[in-house]
Amino acid sequence: MARRPLPRILSTGSAQIARSRELARTAADSATDVLHPLITMTRGLRRLASVGRRKWAESPKDKRGPLLFLVASVVLVVALVPYGPLLAVISLMAAAAWQGRDRKPPEPEGPDESQTQRLQSLYEALVPYFSAAEDPAPLYAHGGEWEKAFPAYDFDGTGRITHLLIRYPAYFADGEAEARARVEQLLHAKSGRGREYHFTWDEEGNQLTVTVLGPLPTDIAAQRFVTAPGETVLGFTDPTQVQRTLPLGFGDGQRDVPPVVWRTGIRSTEPHLLVMGQPGSGTSTLLRSIALQALQYGDVVIVDGGGTGEYACLTGRDGVLSVECGLAGALASLEWAATETERRLIATNQARQAGRPSPDDTARPLWILLDRPSAFTHLAAADGRKDPQSLLQVPLRHGRAANVTVVVADQFDGAETLSDPVRQHTRARVVLGPATPDQLEAFLGAPPHTTPAAQVPPGRGYARLGTGPVHRLQVPATPDPYDDATSEADRQAVLALLPVRTTPADAEAVPSEAELESAPAEAEPVLSKAEPEAVAAEAP
């Protein structure tokens, strides 16, 4: 059966609605301009009437009779005088127009004295960067006019610059990163520290746009995001950076927020992710958020090098193949993951050679989440064992074809221990927490177009997917529900997203969720760093 096209009202309805709104807005503006004199006189008559009522109410009762006689006499005289009624109407309309005028003080045109001084000082500071001795008519010169260099500007209530358009000469080397970085650093210092600035360089028009960015929302709790299979929400960014929004719930309300969506799977160009950050920057929070989204469509293997029980809430859940905190368990799990990747490749290849679709056991995504592998690297070197990162070479190299995704998170102090396969095959990058511009450029592959803030909340950083632009990022709040410092609202939000518990055949009955909420510390044992050697190494 042929597919019927959508009705025209559904396919073009949004454009017609937008056009209708624009016509209505234009008609309203035109009517306001035409009827402005009538509106002014009506407002003046209303004010005159209110003044008359107030005067009548304030006059004593014994004087109201003579006042009425005086008014009647004036009306009689005006009626008997030639052209009296016409002159009275003209006088009344003039008084109404005077009373109905807009009494708001006119907005000052241009900046005030303090703003002018700030723009002039900024102009003088840019002279060494945007001037040359050979220029016969320099745009920037000491004691010059800043109006030609700054055609557009905006200030906030405190007198600080929020938007600035800068013109610069064509001979400025705007294609060199060092030259642009020097100008951006100067603008950041002169416009006011403690804020994040976005710089947009227009090389063709020789213009630089400086915009002050507002803080990203930090009150986004863990929830089900409206995404397709193979899409993972890393966090949320500025509305000017992406062309997509997601409806999110905030208490009883809802609003649309622009996300940073990472696409994985067979057709992904960035199949693996590397997360770097400082201690307490939110790397484990991001991995928990990714795990909760991945469990909706696939299976997850979690290896926690920190050994602090950050992922204890996922132990025994449906789709969670293992949660390992020790070296022996990590080696066994990653070795099984490498073998599973090879098995999927062989099964898929055999099915394609036979002209059949891929087997069902290879279609379900497999996620490998490795947190702080540097801790295992030092431990394996001390014990003379294999580095767990060496087992990631097969999943990293062939994971996209086998529908296997690897996510590695570590801290800056362990960055030198990351293996070459991890660095080469993780094309999606995230940096969380405070970082220097050199660190951001080293791990993201490109400097961000914003000035990094000195103090940032947990989960705040930058993300870059492949060769795309660098986005500001705020990770949704996904704390450990078994942590005592977690608020009740965030704890319930994470528990609502956890899959059901599965009971192994040779294990005791697993306590219910209500029992876990009443005694979370006893329901989920956490392996410490001293215990992993006593745990038997079993493959998932």
N, C-alpha and C positions, 0 to 999 in steps of 0.2 A: 504494500500500500504506500502510495506517495505521501510524503510528509507535507502537511498543510502549513502554509506560512502563517506567521502571527498576524493578527489583525493590525491594521495600520495605526489604530489608536494606541496600541501597546508598543509598537516599534518606534513611533515618532511622537509619543505622548510627552516625553520629557522636554523635547525641543519646543513643542507647541506651548507647553506650560511656561517655559522660560521666556518665550517670545511674548506671551500674553502678559506676564509680569512686567516685562520691559515696557510694553505699550501702556499698561496701566500706570506705571511709575512716571512715564513721560507725560501722559495726559494729566496726572495729578500735579506735576510741576508746572505745566503750562497753565492750568486753571488757577493755581496759586499766584502766578505772576499776573494774570489778567484781573483777578479779583482782589489783588492786594490793596488798592485804595478803599474798596468797600469794606474789606476786613478791618482796615485801620480805623475808618470812621465808626463802624459798629462797635469796636473795642472802646473808642473814645466816648461814644454815647453811653455805653454801659458804665464807664468810669464816672461820667458826669452825673448819671442817675444815682449811682451809689453815693457820690458826694452830696447830692441834694437830699437823699434820704437820711444821711448821717447828720446834716445840718438841721433838718426838721426834727429829728429825734433829740438832738442836743438843745434845741430852743425851748424855753419855759412855756408852759401852757397858757399863761396870761398874755404872752406876746405873740401867740400864733395867729390871733385875729387880725391885729394890725399888719402882720407880715403877709397874710392872705390878701388884705385890702391893697397893700403896696404892690404886690405881684399883679393883681387884677388891673390896677391903674396903669402899670407899665404895659400890659398887654393891650389895653384900650388905646393908649397913646400910640403904640406901634401900629395898631390896626388903622388909626385915623391918619397917620402921617403918610404922604405919598411915597410909594415904593417901600413902605415900612415892612410889610410881611416878607418881601423878597430879601431886603437887607437883614432881617432877623434870621431867616433861613440860612443865608450865606454866613452870617456871624456864627450861628450854631454849628454849621458844618466845619468852619475853620477851627472853632474851639474843640470840636470832637476830633478832628484830624491832629490837632496839637496834643490833646490828651491821649490819643490812641497810638502815638508814635512809639517805636521800639526804644525803650529807655536803657537797654543794656549798653554798657560802655563798649565802644568798638575795639575789636581785637587788634593788638599792635601788629603792624606789618613788619616782618623781619625779626631777627633775634634782639633780645634786650642787651643791656650793657655787659652783663656777666657772660651771656652766651657769645656775644661778639668777641669778647676777650678770649674765651676758650677756643673759638674757631681761629682767631688770629694767632694764638700761641701754637695751635696744631699746624697751621700753615707755615709758620716760621720753622717748626721742627722738621717739616718735610722738605725744606729748601735744599739741604745737602744731598738728598736722595733724588730729587726730581729736577735738578738744575745742572747746567753745563756752562763752562766759560765761553764756549764757541757759539752759544745760542744768541742770535741778535735780538730776539724778542722773547725773553724767558717768561714762561708761565709762573714759575716760582722764583722769587727774588726777595732778598731781605728788605722789609718795608713795603712789599708789594700788596696787591689787593687780593684778599682771599675769596671774594665773590665769584671771580672767574674760575677758580679752582674747585670750589664747592658749590655746584649748582643746586643741590638738594640736601636738606638736613632736617632732623627732628630731634627734639629734646623731651625728656621726661619731666615729671613734676619737680625733681631735685636739681634740674639744670644740667643733667648729664646727657651725653649724646646717645641716642638709640638707633639712629639711621643716618648714614652719611654717604653721599655720592662724591667721589673724588675723581677729578680729571688729571691726567698726567701726560707729559710729553711723549711723543712717539719714539724717541730714542732711548727711553728707559728700558732696561733689559728685563721685561716682564716674563720672558720665557725661562729665565734662570731661577731655580728654586732658592738659591741663597739670597738673591736680591729681593725676591718677594718676601722671604722670611724676615729680612731686616725691617722692611716696611711694616709688616704685620706686627712684629714685636713692638715697634715704635707706636703704632696706633693703639695697641693694647695698653701700653703704659700711659699714654697721654689721654686716652678716652676714659680711663677708670679701671682699675684692677678689681678682681673679685667677680667679674662677669665673663660670660662666654661670648665671643664674637665670631661671626661667620663672614668670611671674605670671599667675594665673587669677583674674579678678574675677567674683564672683557678685553682680550688682547686686540680684537679688531677695532673696537671703539675707543681704546686707551682710557678705560674707566675702571674704577675699583669701587665696589659697593660694600660697605661695612654695615652689618646688622647685628644688633644685640639679641641673642637668643634667650628665650625664657627657660626656666627649669623644666626638665621632663617630669611627668607625673610619677610619683613614687608610691601612690596608693592603689596600684593595680595588683589585685590579689590573684592567686592561682585560680584558673577556671577553664572551662572548655572553650577553646577558640574555634571560630568558624573557619576551618581550613579543609582543604582536600587531602586525601591520602598522599603521603610523600612531602607534605609541607609542614615545617616546624617553625613556630614563632620563637625567635631568639629574644625578642624584647620589642620595645617601642621607641620611636624616634620622632623627629620633627615633621610636621605636615608638609613642608616644602621639599623634603628629600624623597618621598615615595608617593606613588599615585594610587594608593590603596588604603582603605581603612577597615577596621574590624569593630563590630559592635560589642562593647564590653559592659558588663554589669557593675555598677557602683552602688551597693546597698539596694535601695528600691528603684534607683534610676538607671539610666543607660546612656552611654555616649560613644561616639566613634573616635578611635585612636589609630594613627598610622603605625603599622607594625614593620619589623624587619623579618621577612619570611625567608627561611633557608629551605631550598628544595633539594631533596635527596632522591635516591633511586637509580634506576638503570640509565635514565636520560639526564641525570644531573651532571653539570660541569664542575661542581664543587662537592664531591661525595663525602668528604671527611672534614672534621672541624677541629681546630686547635684553639684552646682558651688559655689565656695567660692573665695573671693578676698578682696583686699583693695579698698577704694574709688578711682575711676578713673582707676581701673585696667582692665576694659573691660568686666565686667560681663553682663552689659546690651547689649553691642555689640554682645556678644556670643548669648544671647537670641534672638536678632533681626535676626541674621544669621540663627539660628535654626527655627525661625518662618517663614522666607522666604522659607526655604527648605521644611518645613512641609506643607505649603499652596499649594504646588505643587500636593500633593496627599491626604490631609486631612483637617480637621477643627481645629481651634485654639481658645482657651479661654485664654485671657491675663489678669493677675491681677498685677498691678503695685503698690507696697507698697510705693515706693518713692514719687509718686504723682507729678513727674516733667515733665510728658508728653513725656517720652522717646519713647513711642509706639504710639504716636498720628498719625503717618503716616499710621498705620494699621487700624485705625478706619473706619468702613464702607466698608471695602474691602471684596471681595467675599471669603468666607471661614472663615472669622474672626467673630466668634459668639458674642464676646463682648470684650471690653477693659475697665477694671474697675480700677479706681484710688481711690475710697472711700471704707470705711469699709462696708457700707450697700450693695453696689454693689458687693464687693468681696464675702461677705457671700452668697448673692443670687446666684452668678455665681458658686461658689464652691459647694453649696448645689445642684444646678441643675446638676453639673458634677457628684456628687456622685450618684444622682438618675439615671442619664443616664448610669452610669457604671452598676448599679444593673439591669436596664432594658435590657442592652445588654447581661448580663450574663444569665438572665432568658430566653430571646429570643434564644440565642445560645443553651442553654441547652435543651429547648423544641424542637428545630429543630433537634438536634442530637438524642434525644430520639425517634423522629418520623422518623429518617432515612433520613432527608432532609438536604441540605446544609444550612449554616448560612444565615440569612436574609441579604438583600443588605444594610439595614440601619445600620447594625453592622459591615460591612466590611470596611467602610471608617474610617481611623484612626482619633482619637480625641486627641488633644494635650492640656495640661493644663500647661501654663507657669506662674510661680509665682515668681515675683521679689521682694526681700526684705520683706519676711513675718514677720520679726521681728518688723517692724514698725506697722503692724496691731496687733501684739501680745500685745504690750504696749498700743495701743489705745483701744483694746477690753477689756483689764484688767481695764483701767481707766473708761470705760463706763459700765462695768458689762455685756459685751456681750460675745458671744462664740468666741473662738480663731479660725480664719479661717483654721489654720493648722489641727484642729481636723476633719475638713471635708475632708481632704486628705487621711484619713485612708482607705476608701473603694477603691478609685482609685489607691492608692499605693499597696494595698494588692491584688486586683483582676484586676488591669489594664491590665496586660499582656494577660489574657484570654479574656478580653473585648475589646482589641485593643485600650487601652487608655494609653497614655504616660504622665508622670508628670516630669516637669523640674523645679527645685527650685534653685534660686540664692540668695545669701545673702552675707553679709560682715562678717569679722572675729569678729568685736565687737558685732554682734548679733548671734554668733554661739551657745551660751548657751541657747538661746530661741528656737532653733530648736527642734521639737517634736521627740519622739522616733520612730514613724513610718517613719518619713522623714529620719532619720539616718539609720534605719534598711533596708529599701527597696530601697534606692538609691545606687546601686552597681557600677554605673558609676560615677566617680568623676573627677572634674576639679578644679584646684587651679590656680588662675591668680594673677599676680602682685608679688611684693617682699614678701617672706615668709621665716621664719626660718626653719631649718631642722626638728625641733620638730613639727611645724605646718603641714609641708608637710607629715610627717609620720603619724600624728594623723588623717588627713582627707583622705589621699590616702591609708592608711593601710600598706604602705611599703615605705621605703626611696628611693629617686631617685638615680640612678647610676651616676649622674652628680652633680657638685657643683653649688648650686643656686647663681645667680649673684645678686649683691647688687642693681644695677639700671637696670631696664628692661623696654622696650617700652610697651605701652598699648596693651592688648591682649596676652601678653607673660606669659606662665606658664607651668604647668604640667598636664597630663591627665593619668588616669588609668581606664581601663574598666574591672570591676570585679577583678579577680585574675591575670590579665595579667601584663605585665611589665609597668613601669612608663615611659611615653613618654614626651619629650619636646614638647611644643605646642605653636603655633602662630595662633591666631584667625584671619580669614580674615577681612579686614577693612569693617565694616558694620555700619557706623555712622548714626545718626539721620538726614534724608535729610532736615528736617525743622530747623536744627540748623544753626545759622549764621556762626559758625566756621568751618562748613563742606566745603570742597573744591568742586568745581563744578563737577569735574570728579567723585568723590565718590558719590556725590548727584545724579547724573544722573545714576550711576551704580545701586544704591539702588532703585530709582524710576522705572528703567526698569524691576526690578524683582517683583514689587508690583502687586497684582492682580487688576482687574478692580473694580471700585466702584459699589456698589449695592444701589439702592434707595428704602427705605422702602415705603410701600403703603401710610402711613399717614404722610410722611415727605415731605419737599420741595425738589426741584431738587438739586441734588448734583453737585457742580461746576466741571468743566472739569479739566483734569490734567494740561493743559496750564494755566488756571486761578490759580490753586494751586501753580504752579511754580512761577508765577508772584507775588503772595501774599500768601506765605505759612503760615504766622502767623495768618492771618484772616481766612484761609480756614480750619484750624484745631484748634479748641479751646482746650486749655490745662486746665485740672482741677487742681487747687491748693489744698493744704492740708486743707484750710479753707472752700472749697466749697463742698466736697463730701457729707456732711450731708444733703445738700439741693437737692441732686440728688435722684430721685425716684429709689428704688431698684427693678429691673426687672430681671427675669430669662432670659437667652439667648433664 
